[in-house]
Amino acid sequence: MPPVTPDQPGRPVRPEPADPTPTTGHPPAAAAVPAARRGEPDRDRVPTSREPDLDRASSGRESERDRTPVSRESDRERMLANRESEPERTPVSRESERERMLASPESDRERRLAARTASAAASRTARPDGTSGTGTRRSGRAPLPVAAAVATGWAASLSYLPVAVILGFARFTEDAGAVGGAARVGLAGWLLGHGVPLETDAGTLHLPPLGLAVLAAWRVARAGVHTSRAIGARQHGTPRQAFSVAGAVGIAYGLLGVVAALIVNAGGEQVSPARAGLTLTCFGAVAALAGALPITGTLGALARRTPSVLRDGLRTGAVAALLLLGAGAGAAGLAVATGGGAASDMLTAYRTGVVGQAGITVVSVAYAPNASVWAASYLLGPGFAIGTDTSVSTTEVTVGALPAVPLLAGLPSGPIGGLRVALLAVPAIAGMAAGWLLTRRSLRRAGLPPSPAPLPRMSGRGQSAVPWAPLLAAAAIGGPVAGAVLGVAAWASGGSLGGGRMAEVGPVSWQVSVIATVVVAVGAVVGAAVTRAFARP
């Protein structure tokens, strides 16, 4: 490597030219090599402008080689110094990190608590009309009357359109009336679905199709949900806001009922506007309250404040009632299926074409929930009536001339007998199933496996975790709850199909309620006790 001068480090010194005078007779070996290959300047060649660049490049490479060990040594020294100082700083940094981690949850809790307090204060000072206690309107909140009117109108439209389409097709197939007449007939059917009686030439028509009633109740409940969201009461509302929403939706629904009654009266049928307004107001308020209570969080708060025994009893009774209604639906469907030939003959007797027969089928489907309630009453024992002085029960079947409705093709022809006697055990089995579910839920809540396993005796842990008294009390409460639900369903499913002998149709509600209370209570207590006795500890 060329030597480096002290005053100019990094730049090589040009070597002295060799002695041109040979000491021997032969030229030196270095002289035989061109000067460019020996790293010496060529004296005979004219220097170009690239010579300085080449000199600087070569000098930079040489200086880089010289500085590399020093830089590497300094890098090693810095790395060792960092490693030595790291253990000294690590305990302090870890301690400060722990302090920050311990302090951050407290600050987060404080911030969340402050946010909840502010939200609760805003909800307490908020009014149902969307304004705060100071009178200023909150941003993003709709006024309660406007939200209720829009949501209720949309709900009413969705439940009215199917009725108008079906009845309108039926009128067009008979060449009776135009679009206006079909719209009025649809309104009449829509009011009938809510339980509003219609005065016709054949008498009072007051047998509401529960299928349409369920559709309307679902849509009005959704209107209560949408209204609660629009006024900002979602999950942070109060009972006052929930009841305000129910009242507003009910009033709007009642006004729509009055308007519908006035339109129907213009077509010849007679509907009381006052009766229509009152009925739809109550219907809308109850359905909207069912939708507003959960969305505002009021139902959850009320459930948490309710004693566990009462809460379990309400759930058990509702489950038993649903099981009985499901059994009734299955029995009714099986009866209609076995009498399918008679139902087909009834359809062809109308001679209304395919569209008319499809409309009659849809009407029968709308009355299918009524038939399910009647079948449940039949299984319980009281039975039902299809006209005055008629009875359809497990011990007696007395009917006269029946209307040509396909749904009535499945009526029994006589008292129950044979293998059908096993159907009488269905209500008791439904009650026992509800009691079994109650015990399983109680065991699961206590942390015990609900799987049944016969054991000679129970352990102390099982006895203390699921006491007998609250369990049997909840099972006994389920009886009256199921009786109330089935009694209301029996009352809603009955009515009249005109005057004369068809003035009484459906079961007697109080009889259904009393018998359902007794049967479900006994079955639920037995099912809960047996499941509790054979539960695995």
Disulfide bonds with the S-S distance in Angstrom:
none
